[in-house]
Amino acid sequence: MGMGETGFIEGKVSVVTPVFNGEFQISRMLDSILNQTYPNIELILVDDGSADETIRIAEEYRKKFAIRDYGYRIVQASHKSASAAINQGLPFVTGEYLIWPDSDDVLEPESVERRVEFLKQHPQYQCVRSLSYYFDSRTEEPRKADEQTGDLEKEDLFWDILESKTFVCCGCYMVKSDRFFEIYPDRHIPEYPVGQNFQMLLPYMFRYPCPTIRERLYGVCVREGSHSRRVLTQTEEEQKYLDYEKLVDEIADICGIRGKESRRRIECWKARRRYQISIKYGRTRQALRALCRLFRCRGLTKGMLTEIFWGIRNRLLRGFAFW
């Protein structure tokens, strides 16, 4: 396969994966790449400053990738964040297609091939996603998904992803590299310590419809103590909420979101989250301010009103002053 008109290698799939202290998980993901039925893959593994044996283990896979005739690059960076690590890998992407699985997850053997086939057979689409399944890191027993599946008939996914009505599971999505780098021509996504999936997906989903292959082609490892599942302190969680707000504001600018209705919807998203975290930590005044914002942006749902009513009732029954 040669270079296409876009400057990317036709048919090649670039896999960019950040990893941090993954010595006990990285082999499973690397093996799942090597077990792919698709013949044209390059893996760009970005080490985010690991302090364990991650690099040594990753180096041991060079020969295995060479035997499969897969590209294999290890990029070492200082520890910062997953989004910063992704940015270290994006300049090396040469494939027509791009995926970015987590370092402790797995791809089913036909995961890459099924998605490439779909995009080749349906050239009107610029991206596609599959379903996922969840498994325990120690026992490999099935675990309950922690994201909503949503309406699989829908292809306009921007708001569903933002509002947690469908899954953002990173390894399920495949996008066309040329379209992705039209959004990020400097090959640099916004860096925030809250992961990379909103940055990778939302601007793309704002531009392009994304159909769903109804097959579970990606396995999500549920591992207690992992970065995404670590229990945060109150200060850390409140900061995380603020970082997400800043990120979504930046994404709105990238997308050129200016319409009154769309801005209202983003403000409702912020206020709803502020209300939830304020209630979680007993910050009553902040919760009331968030409710006022929700009222102004017409974001109060019947379910929230019911929740508020029972919350006030229970506090009064326990003898707490609501104010």
Salt bridges, closest charged atoms under 4 A:
ASP48 OD2 - HIS79 ND1 2.99
GLU53 OE1 - ARG56 NE 2.66
GLU59 OE1 - ARG62 NE 2.56
GLU60 OE2 - ARG56 NH1 2.70
ASP104 OD2 - ARG223 NH2 3.21
GLU117 OE1 - ARG114 NH1 3.52
ASP136 OD2 - ARG143 NH1 2.72
ASP146 OD2 - ARG229 NH1 3.02
GLU153 OE2 - ARG214 NH2 3.24
ASP160 OD1 - LYS154 NZ 2.92
GLU163 OE1 - LYS165 NZ 3.14
GLU163 OE2 - ARG265 NE 2.82
GLU182 OE2 - ARG179 NH1 3.60
GLU191 OE1 - LYS80 NZ 2.97
GLU191 OE2 - HIS188 NE2 3.19
GLU215 OE2 - ARG114 NH2 2.47
GLU224 OE2 - ARG143 NH2 3.66
GLU236 OE1 - ARG230 NH1 3.40
GLU237 OE1 - LYS280 NZ 2.83
GLU238 OE2 - ARG283 NE 2.69
GLU245 OE1 - ARG274 NH2 2.63
ASP249 OD1 - LYS270 NZ 2.72
ASP253 OD1 - ARG258 NH1 3.84
GLU261 OE2 - ARG264 NH2 2.61
GLU261 OE1 - ARG298 NH2 3.65
GLU267 OE2 - LYS270 NZ 3.46
GLU267 OE1 - ARG293 NH2 2.62
